[in-house]
Amino acid sequence: MDAQTLARLARVDPQLLRPIQHRSEEAQAHLMVIRVRAALVETRTSLVNTARGLAKSVGERLPKCDADQLGVERMEGLPAQLQQALRPLLEQIESVTEKIKESDGRIEQIAGTMYPETALLKQVRGVGTLIALTFVLTIDDRDRFQKSRDVGCYVGLRPKRSESGESQPQLRITKEGDVYLRKMLVQGAQYILGYRGPDTDLRRWGLGLASRGGKNAKKRAIVAVARKLGILLHRLWVTGEVYEPLRNRQARQGAGAAA
């Protein structure tokens, strides 16, 4: 019955059906490099957590540091027996870190030589080569969306809708689309709203949402900024414009001066 219905719709009006957008083979191959890096990072995180957990179980602690800085030399001061037990883990962490650095170099090379449009996206502070290249490769075709706002729906950062009479309850986001791209956009949003984030219209808007109160206000603000970040990146990609971090503020100041 489904096949018959689809066939009838296609015969009457093909526009009623949405064609599938296939990613190119080249984009798929390059995206695989990013996926491999993500798997390596996940593996390193698991190894780091295991090493710290084992040390803590015997009343010791590994020193605080970033995951890429954790290695055999960090065992200084620990009991000899514990050092002997943790050495294979820390050696493996060092090896995985080297592989991650190699993947980072490969990603930089791919972005610089084959996807120069990533430079447009990297104008936004908080968007590095990894986020920019992931965005370009996942979208693949910048003209696939009629409006940049559709990107928010594509990556699943739009709230679900459920209307019944006058009731319009606030629902969670749909979480449709590519999981990794959504994760990257959220990471970019966390940097923008963090203490190191630059002063931009997007940051000011997000902080305004977070200040409205409620225990989940900050989380909702991060999701909202991630959605707007995806829209902004697509807009920059399509138009090739120079990014103006405080464009809205400058427009308001100009209007005030004119008045």
Salt bridges, closest charged atoms under 4 A:
ASP104 OD1 - ARG37 NE 2.47
ASP178 OD1 - ARG35 NH2 2.81
ASP199 OD1 - ARG204 NE 2.86
GLU241 OE1 - ARG247 NH1 3.73
